[in-house]
Amino acid sequence: MSRILKIGLAIVALAAIVIAFRVLPVAQWLNAFRAYVAGLGFLGYVLYTAVYAACIVLFIPASILTLGAGATFGVVKGSIVVVIGATTGATLAFIVARTIARKRVEAMAADDKRFRALDRAIAKEGAKIVFLVRLAVVFPFTYTNYVFGLTGVGVLPYALATFFGIMPATVAFVYIGAAAAEATAGTVKIAVYVVGAVVALIASWFVGRVAIQAIRKAGIEE
């Protein structure tokens, strides 16, 4: 798929989200949730982070929560909430795979050539591979959390690599959520948010492509 086509699809996706906020009652749902979270004060951030982490561990797609974090907390605070929640969930899944669910995860990954390649690469370069995989965003996040638990990487290096590796994509999608939340604002404000979201997506995509090339050099295919 060409770069122009990928960028075009990202812009279309952003436009679809903004339209959804205008046409569907998504905005009403999020506004109600935002009001509830705001009423909890600091506990609202804790609750959102905990729910996000739980979704990661339970294999529940958390994309809507990523967008919702932008709409609820704004770009900066929303990004912090998502990065902490996702890293916490990823680390918990990693520990579960390494302990009580090891046999089940081993059976799940037994025929996965990409896992064997990941394992070999991590044996040579450690957490660097985890970091690159997170940046590339080409492997299913919830799946790799468990698979990484079977490798030789340590818990702390894994958590740090995940924390920093997911930042670019997280900021991009949180920004989209913040832009969608401004769908009923003035034209100028909407334009600023949409342009910012598109720039964030392009930057995240560019970083991902660089990471993919590095992953391939390490002997791992998408």
URVEN-V311197 format. One record per residue. N is the residue number from 1. RES is the residue in three letters. NEAR is the number of other ideal C-beta (glycine too) atoms within 10 Angstrom. D_CENTER is the distance of its C-alpha to the mean C-alpha in Angstrom with 2 decimals. Layout:
BEGIN
N_RES_NEAR_D_CENTER, N_RES_NEAR_D_CENTER
END
This chain:
BEGIN
1_MET_6_21.92, 2_SER_7_23.06, 3_ARG_11_21.12, 4_ILE_8_22.83, 5_LEU_9_21.94, 6_LYS_14_18.18, 7_ILE_14_18.38, 8_GLY_11_20.62, 9_LEU_11_18.32, 10_ALA_19_15.51, 11_ILE_15_18.28, 12_VAL_10_19.53, 13_ALA_12_16.25, 14_LEU_21_16.20, 15_ALA_12_19.86, 16_ALA_11_19.42, 17_ILE_18_17.08, 18_VAL_20_19.69, 19_ILE_12_22.48, 20_ALA_14_21.00, 21_PHE_22_21.08, 22_ARG_11_24.68, 23_VAL_10_25.95, 24_LEU_10_24.24, 25_PRO_11_24.41, 26_VAL_19_20.66, 27_ALA_18_21.63, 28_GLN_10_24.18, 29_TRP_11_21.87, 30_LEU_20_19.36, 31_ASN_14_22.38, 32_ALA_11_23.83, 33_PHE_15_20.77, 34_ARG_17_20.54, 35_ALA_10_24.23, 36_TYR_12_23.90, 37_VAL_19_21.22, 38_ALA_11_23.28, 39_GLY_9_26.30, 40_LEU_12_24.90, 41_GLY_9_24.57, 42_PHE_7_22.72, 43_LEU_11_22.32, 44_GLY_18_20.15, 45_TYR_20_17.42, 46_VAL_14_18.06, 47_LEU_14_18.03, 48_TYR_24_14.74, 49_THR_21_13.13, 50_ALA_15_15.16, 51_VAL_14_14.36, 52_TYR_24_10.58, 53_ALA_21_11.47, 54_ALA_15_14.03, 55_CYS_19_11.97, 56_ILE_23_9.95, 57_VAL_19_13.47, 58_LEU_11_15.10, 59_PHE_12_13.06, 60_ILE_14_12.51, 61_PRO_12_9.82, 62_ALA_22_7.92, 63_SER_11_7.19, 64_ILE_13_10.49, 65_LEU_21_9.88, 66_THR_23_7.26, 67_LEU_25_10.16, 68_GLY_26_12.63, 69_ALA_30_11.76, 70_GLY_31_12.72, 71_ALA_24_15.74, 72_THR_26_16.73, 73_PHE_23_16.41, 74_GLY_15_16.21, 75_VAL_20_14.10, 76_VAL_12_14.94, 77_LYS_15_15.11, 78_GLY_28_12.17, 79_SER_23_9.93, 80_ILE_16_11.82, 81_VAL_27_11.49, 82_VAL_29_7.72, 83_VAL_22_7.70, 84_ILE_18_10.77, 85_GLY_26_9.91, 86_ALA_27_6.98, 87_THR_26_9.41, 88_THR_20_12.26, 89_GLY_26_11.27, 90_ALA_29_10.51, 91_THR_23_13.82, 92_LEU_15_15.68, 93_ALA_26_14.89, 94_PHE_25_16.00, 95_ILE_17_19.15, 96_VAL_17_19.89, 97_ALA_22_19.83, 98_ARG_17_22.09, 99_THR_9_24.48, 100_ILE_9_25.24, 101_ALA_15_23.35, 102_ARG_14_24.12, 103_LYS_8_26.61, 104_ARG_12_24.52, 105_VAL_21_21.52, 106_GLU_15_24.14, 107_ALA_9_25.59, 108_MET_16_22.29, 109_ALA_20_21.70, 110_ALA_9_25.41, 111_ASP_8_25.65, 112_ASP_13_22.39, 113_LYS_9_23.53, 114_ARG_17_20.12, 115_PHE_22_19.96, 116_ARG_13_23.44, 117_ALA_16_22.57, 118_LEU_26_19.61, 119_ASP_19_22.05, 120_ARG_15_24.70, 121_ALA_21_22.57, 122_ILE_23_21.30, 123_ALA_12_24.95, 124_LYS_10_25.88, 125_GLU_15_23.15, 126_GLY_17_21.26, 127_ALA_20_18.01, 128_LYS_16_18.08, 129_ILE_26_16.97, 130_VAL_26_14.00, 131_PHE_22_13.03, 132_LEU_24_13.71, 133_VAL_28_11.85, 134_ARG_26_8.54, 135_LEU_24_9.70, 136_ALA_22_10.94, 137_VAL_19_8.07, 138_VAL_16_11.18, 139_PHE_17_11.20, 140_PRO_11_9.92, 141_PHE_20_7.39, 142_THR_19_9.74, 143_TYR_17_12.72, 144_THR_22_12.35, 145_ASN_25_11.99, 146_TYR_23_15.46, 147_VAL_24_16.83, 148_PHE_29_16.29, 149_GLY_24_18.48, 150_LEU_19_21.31, 151_THR_21_21.33, 152_GLY_9_23.31, 153_VAL_23_20.69, 154_GLY_11_21.27, 155_VAL_12_19.17, 156_LEU_10_19.11, 157_PRO_15_18.39, 158_TYR_25_15.52, 159_ALA_19_14.03, 160_LEU_16_14.72, 161_ALA_24_13.38, 162_THR_27_9.97, 163_PHE_18_10.20, 164_PHE_15_11.27, 165_GLY_24_9.51, 166_ILE_21_5.89, 167_MET_18_7.90, 168_PRO_21_8.88, 169_ALA_24_6.08, 170_THR_25_5.12, 171_VAL_22_8.89, 172_ALA_27_9.43, 173_PHE_23_7.96, 174_VAL_30_9.40, 175_TYR_26_12.43, 176_ILE_27_12.76, 177_GLY_27_12.96, 178_ALA_24_15.50, 179_ALA_29_17.33, 180_ALA_27_17.66, 181_ALA_24_19.03, 182_GLU_18_21.65, 183_ALA_19_22.82, 184_THR_10_26.09, 185_ALA_13_26.70, 186_GLY_9_29.13, 187_THR_7_28.87, 188_VAL_8_28.51, 189_LYS_12_25.69, 190_ILE_16_23.79, 191_ALA_13_24.46, 192_VAL_14_23.19, 193_TYR_23_19.82, 194_VAL_20_19.52, 195_VAL_11_20.60, 196_GLY_16_18.21, 197_ALA_27_15.22, 198_VAL_19_16.65, 199_VAL_12_17.21, 200_ALA_24_13.68, 201_LEU_23_12.51, 202_ILE_16_15.40, 203_ALA_14_14.78, 204_SER_21_11.20, 205_TRP_18_12.87, 206_PHE_12_15.76, 207_VAL_18_14.04, 208_GLY_19_12.39, 209_ARG_15_15.95, 210_VAL_13_17.50, 211_ALA_20_15.35, 212_ILE_19_16.28, 213_GLN_12_19.88, 214_ALA_18_19.78, 215_ILE_22_18.44, 216_ARG_13_21.27, 217_LYS_10_23.74, 218_ALA_18_22.82, 219_GLY_12_23.87, 220_ILE_25_20.67, 221_GLU_10_20.28, 222_GLU_9_17.30
END
